[in-house]
Amino acid sequence: MTTQRTSWALAREAAGLFLTAFGLLGVLVALGAIHWVAGLSAAAAGLLATGILLRPQSDAPRWAHAARVAVCIAGYGGLTGCAFALCIPLGWIGVSLAVVLVGLGLTSREHETEGAA
């Protein structure tokens, strides 16, 4: 038994993706019309959410994992840059949180390698 989609199902999915893309574009344009930092913050938050939620399979090529990391860094960097544009102390909070995350990542990696040895 095959599970091929009918042409109507494919057309419905294509229309859904089309409407979703233009809806998101409308939200970003509207936020940008309110203030440029609001539009950029929403776009950066979307990049960060995409990088966090879309995880490649463990057997995926190495570039897929590197692309996920790059998207997360771009999203977080964009949010931090927008935070600096709004209020400088907010930007420094973003930088400090990145340092905390790197520190936590380094401490958890050490325990993984000790268990393997």
Protein Blocks (a to p, Z undefined) as FASTA:
>chain_A
ZZbdcfklmmmmmmmmmmmmmmmmmmmmmmmmmpmklmmmmmmmmmmmmmmmmccdfkbc
fklmmmmmmmmmmmmmmmmmmmmmmomklmmmmmmmmmmmmmmmmmmmmmmmmmmZZ
